[in-house]
Amino acid sequence: MEIFLILYTRNNPSCAESLFEQDNSLNVNFNTRKKTVWLIHGYRPTGSTPPWLQNFVRILLDQDDINIIVVDWNRGATTFLYSRAVKNTRKVAVSLSRYIQNLLGHGASLDNFHFIGVSLGAHISGFVGKIFHGQVGRITGLDPAGPQFSGKPSNGKLDYTDAHIVDVIHTDTNGLGIKEPLGHIDFYPNGGKKQPGCPKSIFSGLEFIKCDHQRAVYLFMAALETSCNFISFPCHSYKDYKTGSCVDCADFKEKSCPKLGYQTELWKDVLKERIENRTLRTTVFLDTVGTNPFCNHHYALIILYLKKMRKYFSVQIHAHQMKYKMPSSIKCNNLFVN
């Protein structure tokens, strides 16, 4: 259970540096006044580096001048016994809390911390938030792990009380992900179960198992890198959403419907108000397509029929072509310590 904290900033966007030097001093590139994003991976049975990690770092730094800390807990996540990796999540959270205390001593602020956790990493983020009594700024759970967490009480998994704002994307609720809502807002793309473009047959190999689960990561990245507006509609169920019963976003006032991705925190105040005043979690739904950048467009056509109205009318919808910039590669490949 050895953890490595790997720092990226705009001063070192391509090559990793250790957050703390050998004498335990803080890396000079870490700016305590800037926002800090913590990237925490999930279960890694073979010990390989997550394929999305390098692009995620690049996209985040293109978006914002921030500190990025990649939490490499690969040695605790690399085991064929999933239950062992689950047990290690709390140990990782305790270790991270010590490093965080060190950062706070250097002048960093919990409110400036944004944890982005994938699968088991989402629950690690929640356990860290519990240690600090929900005072961290934001936690984003990207398809939080379901096995051994589903049905657990709030102190045994990621929960909306773990940060000032907790947003969750569910993309594999009938597989490796968790079905129940966990955050102030829970996004269920395509209903949260099966994602378009993912293999439908087990003969597709490992991709059949992980594609739906990892789609949450790629949707979040697409929301950062493209002009796609992943507008999502609050609704009780995906069935109601598909029948057009949920197109009213009046509760979200001038900001309209929430959008999946980095900018979700813009809705923080109204989401907290909904959950505090009415004990109401916000579950939202959207549809995507099966290829990157996954953009889809929603149209609501409302017709009010009056007696004096003509019997015939026509509707025209003009869609514009989305422009997508292909990701560039990162030269350094030292994200994980083997």
LINNOR-V794884 format. One line per field, one symbol per residue. phi: phi as a letter, one per 40 degrees, with the letter a starting at -180 (. if undefined). psi: psi as a letter, one per 40 degrees, with the letter a starting at -180 (. if undefined). burial: I if it has 9 or more other C-alpha atoms within 8 Angstrom, else O. A space follows every 10 residues. Layout:
phi: ???
psi: ???
burial: ???
This chain:
phi: .bbbbbbbac cbcbbcbccb cccgccdccc bccccbbbbb cbcbdbgccd cccccccccc cccacbcbbc ccbdccccac cdcccdcccc cccccccccc dccccchcbd cccbcbbbfc cccddcccdc dbfgcccabb bcfddcdgbc gccccbadac ccacabbbbb bacbbccbcc cbbcabcbcf ggcbbcgcdb bcccgccccb cccccdcccc cccccbccbc cbbcacaccc cccgcbbcbd ccfccgccbc hccdcccdcc cccccccbfb cbbbbabbcc bdcgcabbbb bbbbcbcccc cbabbbbbbb cccbcccccb ccbbcbcc
psi: ghhhhhhhie dgddhiihdh ideeihhdeh heeiihhhhh iahgdeeihh eedddddddd dddigihhhh hgfddeegie gddddddedd dddddddddd dddddeeihd dehhhhhhbd dddddddddd dffeeidihh hhgihdhedh eiideeihie eeidhhihhh efdfbeaidi idadhhhghf eechhieiie ieeeadddde dddedddddd dddddiehhg hihhididdd ddefegehfd debeeaiihh adedededdd dddddddefh ihhiiiiiie iheeiihhhh hhhhhideii eiiihhhhii hhhhhiiiih diffdih.
burial: OOIIIIIIIO OIIIIIOIII IOOOOIIOOI OIOIIIIIII IIIIIOIOOO OOOIIIIIII IOOOIIIIII IIIIIIIIIO OIOOIIOIII OIIIIIIOOO OOIIOOOIII OIIIIIIIII IIIIIIIIII IOOIIIIIII IIIIIIOOII OIOOOOIIII OIIIIIIIII IIIOIIIIIO IIIIIIIIII IIIIIIOIIO OOOIOOIIIO IIIIIIIIII IIIIOIOIOI IIIIIOOIOI IOOOOIOOIO OIOOOOIIII IOOIOOIIOO IIIIIOOOOO IIIIIIOIII OOIIIOOOOO OOOOOOOOOO OOOOOOOOOO OOOOOOOOOI OOOOIOOO
